[in-house]
Amino acid sequence: MTDYSKKFSDYFERHMTEILRDLNGIISVESVADETSDVRPFGEGSARALAWGEEFMKGIGMDTVNFDNYAVRGDFSEGEPKLGILAHLDTVPAGTGWTYPPYSLTERNGILYGRGVIDDKGPAVAVLWAAKAVRELGIPVENFRIIFGGNEENGCEDMKYYESKESFPEKVFTPDGSFPVLNCEKGMVHLTFSAPFEDGEIAQINGGTVINAIPEKCNIKLREPVGRQRTLVFAGKAAHGSRPENGVNAVTKFLAEHKTGNPLLKSLAKLFPAKEYDGSSCGMGFEDSVSGKMTCALTMLNTVDGRLCGGIDIRFPIDRSYGEISDMIVSALENEGFTVDSCEGMEPHYVPEDSDLVRSLLRVYERVKGEKGYCIAEGGITYVHNTEGAVAFGAEFPDENNNMHGADEHISMETFRYNLNMYANAIAEIAGIEP
């Protein structure tokens, strides 16, 4: 395949001011899903973001279809698409703690800040400009398709609807993970449980608010004489639920450090020891040679209406099944007197390293990055977890922390440039025609 990498790199440098202008344009759209809105199905912000993506694709000559504001897609030319690139234009809420305005692009010292700049608006702009570069440079390619969804952060109902209307191309990648190639995603179990709670010392427990995040704080309100109140604060460090080893779990820290005679709290301290990340004490602790060690984290513990309520995030290896893992964690909890209130999850996702798509993307990575490519496994769930044969290709590198879903979400200019060049070269590699 002809090497167009120098042409692409020069093109992007010439147009970087315009590229950053467009990135600011989509970041300025507050595209948090709102399913209570009169604008169906995911609210005005999601619809505006999809409209922005569709207008860009039309502007570079792509044939577009809007799937009832669930998703939009653009085809580069006629014929069956040889490649599909899937990204989402919705984001999580901005939250608090930002140094810079979350809904405008800020560049400081070679870093780009803004909600969605790494997940997935920045990568989406890189994909669009990659397509624009292919068009304007006259790179000979077969048809390829860009697909944008508006509900990745709230359940991926967008892709369920899209697939009911149109099939994915044979080869699909998403910029919703990590470089070099993320071909292995662990399975997931999300479970909530509860039990009646009475304690002569503890009046209230507040630890963790979402099931897929390691809690950074656990507040324990103690029973005191009337008119007095004392609260113990156990401080930790937040991390994604799939990477508990990167944080300090404030809930398990409380269970380990606070001496109690309460049987429920003692049981949880036994099942979820502080600094244990693989579920061994719950009878699991599995790992395999491809996906590595499983993770198991008690991410929520709160008292609600006289009950002790908890949440657990588990990511398990590809040689295990959802049914097996869910049965084991349910049994461990029920044996200690808890009731399981909900349990849901996904099976693992794996694409062999010798597939044509993976080998093509690794060649692109090696050409653009100038170093040996390799496949990686993660516990996080990407946008193609339920798409057979699809993988994640970027948008971040494994050693980066871009504050995804947090305050001051960012991407370095260096990584953003890699995004642009990776996706342009991937299109040329997979959909290209030898001149």
C-alpha positions in Angstrom: 0.0 0.0 0.0 1.3 3.5 -0.9 2.6 5.5 2.0 0.7 8.8 2.2 1.8 9.6 5.8 4.0 12.6 4.8 1.2 14.1 2.7 -1.3 13.7 5.5 1.0 15.2 8.1 1.8 18.2 6.0 -1.9 18.7 5.2 -2.9 18.7 8.9 -0.2 21.2 9.9 -1.4 23.6 7.2 -5.0 23.4 8.4 -4.5 23.1 12.2 -6.2 26.5 12.9 -9.3 25.3 11.1 -9.2 21.9 12.8 -9.1 23.5 16.2 -11.9 25.9 15.2 -14.1 22.9 14.3 -13.2 21.1 17.6 -14.3 24.2 19.5 -17.5 24.1 17.5 -18.6 20.7 18.6 -17.3 21.0 22.2 -19.5 24.1 22.5 -22.6 21.9 22.1 -23.7 20.6 25.5 -24.6 17.2 24.3 -25.5 15.4 27.5 -28.4 13.0 26.9 -31.7 14.0 28.3 -34.4 11.3 27.7 -37.0 13.5 29.5 -36.7 16.2 26.9 -39.4 16.9 24.3 -36.7 16.5 21.7 -36.6 12.8 21.0 -34.9 10.5 21.7 -32.0 11.9 23.7 -32.7 15.6 24.0 -31.8 18.8 22.2 -28.1 18.7 22.9 -27.6 15.2 21.5 -29.7 16.1 18.4 -27.6 19.3 17.9 -24.4 17.4 18.1 -25.6 14.9 15.5 -26.7 17.7 13.3 -23.3 19.3 13.5 -21.7 16.0 12.5 -24.0 15.5 9.6 -23.5 19.1 8.3 -19.7 18.5 8.4 -20.0 15.3 6.4 -22.3 17.0 3.9 -19.8 19.8 3.6 -17.0 17.5 2.4 -19.3 15.7 -0.1 -20.4 12.7 1.9 -23.9 11.2 1.4 -25.6 11.3 4.8 -28.6 9.7 6.6 -30.1 10.8 9.9 -31.6 7.8 11.8 -34.3 9.7 13.7 -31.7 11.5 15.9 -30.4 8.2 17.3 -27.4 8.3 14.9 -26.1 9.8 11.7 -23.8 8.4 9.1 -22.0 9.5 6.0 -20.7 7.5 3.1 -17.6 8.8 1.3 -18.7 7.5 -2.2 -20.9 4.9 -3.8 -20.9 1.2 -3.3 -20.7 -1.0 -0.2 -18.4 0.6 2.4 -15.2 -1.3 3.1 -14.7 0.3 6.4 -16.8 1.8 9.2 -15.5 4.3 11.8 -17.8 4.7 14.8 -17.7 7.5 17.3 -20.1 9.2 19.7 -20.9 12.9 20.0 -22.7 12.7 23.4 -20.8 13.3 26.6 -21.2 12.9 30.3 -22.2 16.1 32.3 -19.5 18.7 32.9 -19.6 18.3 36.7 -17.6 20.6 38.9 -14.0 21.5 39.6 -13.0 22.8 36.1 -10.1 25.2 35.7 -11.3 26.0 32.2 -14.8 26.4 30.7 -16.0 22.9 29.9 -18.0 23.9 26.8 -15.3 25.7 24.9 -11.9 24.6 23.7 -9.0 26.0 25.7 -5.4 25.5 24.7 -2.7 25.9 27.4 0.9 24.9 27.1 0.2 22.4 24.3 -2.8 20.8 26.1 -6.4 21.1 24.8 -9.2 21.2 27.4 -12.9 20.7 27.1 -15.7 18.2 27.8 -15.5 15.5 25.2 -12.0 16.5 23.9 -10.8 12.9 24.4 -14.2 11.1 24.7 -15.3 11.2 21.8 -15.5 14.7 20.3 -11.8 15.2 19.7 -11.4 11.9 18.0 -14.6 12.5 16.0 -13.2 15.7 14.6 -9.9 13.9 13.8 -11.9 11.3 11.9 -13.8 14.0 10.0 -10.7 15.9 9.1 -9.0 12.6 8.1 -11.9 12.1 5.6 -11.5 15.7 4.4 -7.8 15.1 3.9 -8.4 12.0 1.8 -10.9 13.9 -0.3 -8.8 17.1 -0.9 -5.5 15.2 -1.4 -7.2 12.9 -4.0 -6.2 9.7 -2.2 -7.8 6.8 -4.2 -10.1 4.9 -1.9 -13.2 2.7 -2.0 -16.3 3.8 -0.1 -16.0 4.0 3.7 -18.5 5.1 6.3 -18.5 7.4 9.3 -21.1 6.7 12.0 -21.9 9.0 14.9 -24.2 8.1 17.7 -25.9 10.2 20.4 -26.3 7.8 23.4 -23.1 6.0 24.1 -22.8 7.4 27.7 -26.3 6.3 28.6 -26.7 2.8 27.3 -26.0 2.7 23.6 -29.6 2.7 22.5 -28.4 4.7 19.5 -26.5 1.7 18.1 -29.3 -0.7 18.8 -31.6 1.5 16.7 -29.0 2.0 14.0 -28.4 -1.7 13.6 -32.2 -2.2 13.2 -32.0 0.0 10.1 -28.6 -0.6 8.6 -25.8 -3.2 9.0 -22.3 -2.2 10.0 -19.6 -2.6 7.4 -17.5 -5.7 7.6 -14.6 -3.9 9.2 -15.2 -1.4 12.0 -13.1 0.5 14.5 -13.8 3.1 17.1 -11.6 5.9 18.5 -13.2 5.2 21.9 -10.3 3.2 23.5 -6.5 3.1 23.4 -3.7 2.8 21.0 -2.1 0.7 19.6 -5.1 -1.7 19.1 -7.5 -2.6 21.9 -8.8 -6.0 20.7 -9.8 -7.5 24.0 -12.4 -6.1 26.4 -13.2 -7.9 29.6 -16.7 -8.9 30.5 -18.6 -6.8 33.0 -21.0 -7.4 36.0 -22.7 -4.5 37.7 -24.6 -5.5 40.8 -26.5 -3.8 43.6 -27.4 -5.3 47.0 -28.9 -4.4 50.3 -29.9 -5.6 53.8 -31.8 -4.1 56.8 -29.4 -2.0 58.8 -29.4 -1.0 62.5 -26.3 0.2 64.3 -26.0 1.7 67.8 -23.0 3.8 66.7 -23.4 4.6 63.0 -26.4 6.7 62.0 -25.5 7.2 58.3 -23.1 6.0 55.7 -22.4 7.9 52.4 -19.8 6.3 50.2 -19.9 6.4 46.4 -22.5 7.6 44.0 -21.9 5.7 40.7 -21.2 2.0 40.2 -18.4 2.4 37.7 -16.1 4.7 39.8 -13.8 4.1 42.7 -15.2 6.3 45.5 -12.9 9.1 46.7 -14.8 9.8 49.9 -16.8 7.9 52.5 -18.6 9.9 55.2 -19.8 8.2 58.4 -22.2 10.1 60.6 -22.1 8.9 64.2 -24.9 8.8 66.7 -24.4 11.5 69.2 -26.6 13.2 71.9 -29.3 15.5 70.7 -27.9 18.7 69.3 -24.5 17.3 68.5 -23.1 15.6 65.4 -19.8 14.0 64.5 -18.8 12.8 61.1 -15.9 10.6 60.2 -14.4 11.2 56.7 -12.4 8.5 55.0 -10.6 10.0 52.0 -9.5 8.0 49.0 -8.6 8.7 45.4 -11.1 8.4 42.5 -10.5 6.0 39.5 -12.5 4.3 36.9 -14.3 1.2 38.2 -12.4 -1.0 35.7 -9.0 0.2 37.1 -9.4 0.0 40.9 -5.6 -0.3 41.4 -5.3 3.2 40.1 -7.3 4.6 43.0 -7.8 4.4 46.7 -11.2 3.0 47.6 -12.6 5.1 50.4 -15.4 2.6 51.2 -13.1 -0.4 51.7 -10.7 1.9 53.6 -13.6 2.6 56.0 -14.4 -1.1 56.4 -10.8 -1.9 57.1 -10.0 0.9 59.5 -13.3 1.4 61.5 -13.6 -1.1 64.3 -17.2 -2.4 64.4 -19.2 -5.2 65.8 -21.9 -4.9 63.1 -22.1 -8.3 61.3 -23.0 -6.8 57.9 -20.0 -4.4 58.0 -17.7 -7.2 59.2 -18.9 -9.4 56.3 -18.2 -6.7 53.8 -14.8 -6.1 55.2 -14.1 -9.8 54.8 -15.4 -10.0 51.2 -13.8 -6.8 50.1 -10.4 -6.2 51.8 -8.7 -2.9 51.2 -6.1 -3.1 48.4 -7.5 -6.4 47.1 -8.6 -5.8 43.5 -9.4 -9.2 42.0 -12.3 -10.6 44.0 -10.3 -13.5 45.6 -12.1 -13.1 48.9 -15.4 -13.5 47.1 -14.1 -16.8 45.6 -13.0 -15.5 42.3 -9.6 -14.0 41.5 -9.5 -15.3 37.9 -7.0 -14.3 35.2 -6.0 -15.6 31.8 -3.0 -15.1 29.4 -4.9 -12.8 27.0 -7.0 -10.4 29.2 -5.0 -10.6 32.4 -6.4 -10.4 35.9 -10.1 -9.7 36.7 -11.1 -6.8 38.9 -13.8 -6.6 41.6 -14.6 -3.4 43.4 -17.1 -2.4 46.1 -17.8 1.0 44.7 -20.9 2.2 46.6 -22.0 1.8 50.2 -24.9 4.0 51.5 -27.6 3.8 54.1 -31.1 4.4 52.6 -34.4 4.2 54.4 -33.1 1.8 57.0 -31.2 -0.4 54.6 -27.5 -0.8 53.9 -27.1 -0.5 50.1 -24.1 -1.4 48.0 -22.8 -1.6 44.5 -20.1 -3.7 42.9 -18.2 -3.3 39.6 -16.6 -6.5 38.2 -14.5 -6.9 35.0 -13.7 -10.5 34.2 -11.4 -12.3 31.8 -12.5 -13.6 28.4 -12.3 -17.3 29.4 -15.2 -16.8 31.9 -18.9 -16.0 31.3 -21.3 -13.5 32.7 -23.4 -16.3 34.1 -20.5 -17.9 35.9 -19.2 -14.7 37.5 -22.6 -13.3 38.4 -23.6 -16.6 40.1 -20.4 -16.5 42.2 -20.8 -12.9 43.4 -24.5 -13.4 44.1 -23.8 -16.5 46.2 -21.0 -14.7 48.1 -23.3 -11.9 49.1 -26.4 -14.1 49.9 -24.3 -16.3 52.1 -23.6 -13.2 54.2 -27.2 -12.2 54.5 -27.5 -9.7 51.7 -30.3 -9.4 49.1 -29.2 -8.9 45.5 -31.4 -6.1 44.1 -30.1 -5.9 40.5 -27.5 -7.7 38.4 -26.6 -7.0 34.8 -23.6 -7.1 32.6 -21.9 -8.0 29.3 -19.9 -10.9 28.0 -16.3 -10.3 27.0 -15.4 -9.0 23.6 -12.4 -10.4 21.7 -11.0 -10.1 18.2 -8.0 -12.3 17.3 -4.7 -10.6 16.7 -4.3 -12.2 13.3 -7.5 -10.7 11.9 -7.1 -8.6 8.8 -8.5 -5.5 10.6 -6.1 -5.8 13.6 -3.1 -6.4 11.3 -4.0 -3.4 9.2 -4.3 -1.1 12.2 -1.0 -2.3 13.7 0.7 -1.5 10.4 -0.8 2.0 10.5 0.3 2.5 14.1 3.9 1.4 13.3 4.1 3.7 10.3 2.7 6.7 12.1 4.2 6.2 15.6 7.5 4.7 14.4 7.5 2.0 17.0 6.3 -1.7 17.2 2.6 -2.1 17.5 0.9 -4.5 19.8 -2.6 -5.5 21.1 -3.9 -4.6 24.5 -6.7 -5.8 26.8 -8.7 -3.5 29.1 -11.6 -3.8 31.5 -13.3 -0.7 30.1 -16.2 -1.0 27.7 -15.7 0.7 24.4 -18.3 1.7 21.8 -17.8 -1.5 19.8 -18.1 -4.0 22.7 -21.2 -5.5 21.2 -20.1 -5.2 17.5 -18.6 -8.5 16.3 -15.2 -8.2 14.8 -14.7 -4.6 15.7 -11.8 -3.1 17.7 -10.8 0.2 19.3 -8.0 2.2 17.7 -7.1 5.1 20.0 -7.7 7.8 20.9 -5.3 7.9 23.9 -2.1 6.1 24.7 -1.9 3.6 27.6 0.3 5.7 29.8 -1.9 8.8 29.5 -4.4 10.1 32.1 -6.7 12.5 30.2 -9.3 13.0 33.0 -11.9 11.3 30.9 -15.3 11.9 32.6 -13.6 14.2 35.1 -12.9 17.9 35.5 -10.4 19.4 33.0 -10.7 16.6 30.5 -7.9 17.1 28.1 -5.7 15.8 25.2 -2.2 16.9 24.4 -1.6 18.5 21.0 0.9 15.7 20.3 -1.7 13.0 20.9 -4.4 15.0 18.9 -1.9 15.1 15.9 -1.4 11.4 16.2 -5.2 11.0 16.1 -5.4 12.9 12.9 -2.6 11.0 11.2 -3.6 7.6 12.5 -7.2 7.9 11.2 -6.2 9.3 7.8 -3.6 6.6 7.3 -6.1 3.9 8.5 -8.6 5.0 5.9 -5.9 4.8 3.2 -4.7 1.5 4.4 -8.0 -0.3 4.7 -10.1 1.4 2.0 -7.3 2.4 -0.3 -6.9 1.5 -4.0 -3.5 1.2 -5.4 -3.1 4.0 -8.1 
